[in-house]
Amino acid sequence: MVLLFGVACLLLAVTLGVIALLLRPNVTAAGSLALIESSYSAAVVSGPASSSSPGWLRSLALRLSPAGIAFRLQHRLDLAGNPPTWTPDRILAAKGLGLLLGGGLGALIGFQSVGWLVVGLAVGAVFGFFLPDLLLLNAGQKRQEKIRRALPDALDMLTVCVEAGLGFDAALAQVARNTRGPLAQECARVLQEMQIGKSRNQALRALTDRTTVGELRAFVSALAQAGELGVPIASVLREQAREMRVRRRQRAEEQAQKVPVKILFPLVVCLFPAMFVVIIGPGAISIARVLMNL
């Protein structure tokens, strides 16, 4: 009985193994890359917030938008880091909803006359329609600014790791593991694409498509040229890190030079009127008493 039970278990294990091999999906590098792209670009939301938005709002926004708007929205979402629950379809639906709500609010504000009603309706509709685009653009600019600020420190860490004996991939993994923020996320995505089958240059070129930071684009171009010409990557990283620190210092000096110009307007609007009242006020009162016999 024990022997028969063992043979039966062995046959069951072999049968389950054959079934698992037959049912295993055919995973390729292209499919894995597509899975990575979809995981970053398409946000899967669970719960009540996952209900799809009305299709007629999306259709309304599509009718009023130029061709290729979905591709441009996806590019802007890549620049913004693909925030959760933000997809091109939902942004288009938000644009349609903003069009209706903005037009209705503008009509309520200018209902006193027909002219103001038309103006309020038009202005409110245009503002509501482009408000999601402005929010998405603002999110993308903030994220790119965070990448620009974190780039010099990340390059310093990358340079130290490479000069300590690590390879470029391992050094990039250290940067992704030991730093926080959008740049660390982009480094992790580059590593995933390299591990799944993309070459280093292809993964880095894809990184430049997801950013507008000029310093990062210059860094990727320098790495690509170093790989083609056979230049040691440690020296390239050292020079790039030094250049990034110089550029960060120059940006700080530029922002400091802008402070006097920026502070001029609050000074004129807020401080000068009070000074004029304090300095000229008593003289104005004396002149008024003399001239008007008060």
HELIX and SHEET records of a PDB file:
HELIX    1   1 VAL A    2  LEU A   23  1                                  22    
HELIX    2   2 ALA A   29  SER A   41  1                                  13    
HELIX    3   3 PRO A   48  SER A   50  5                                   3    
HELIX    4   4 GLY A   55  LEU A   64  1                                  10    
HELIX    5   5 ILE A   69  LEU A   79  1                                  11    
HELIX    6   6 PRO A   88  ILE A  109  1                                  22    
HELIX    7   7 VAL A  114  GLU A  163  1                                  50    
HELIX    8   8 PHE A  168  ASN A  178  1                                  11    
HELIX    9   9 PRO A  182  ILE A  196  1                                  15    
HELIX   10  10 ARG A  200  ASP A  209  1                                  10    
HELIX   11  11 GLY A  214  LEU A  229  1                                  16    
HELIX   12  12 ILE A  233  PRO A  266  1                                  34    
HELIX   13  13 LEU A  267  LEU A  271  3                                   5    
HELIX   14  14 PHE A  272  MET A  292  1                                  21    
END                                                                             
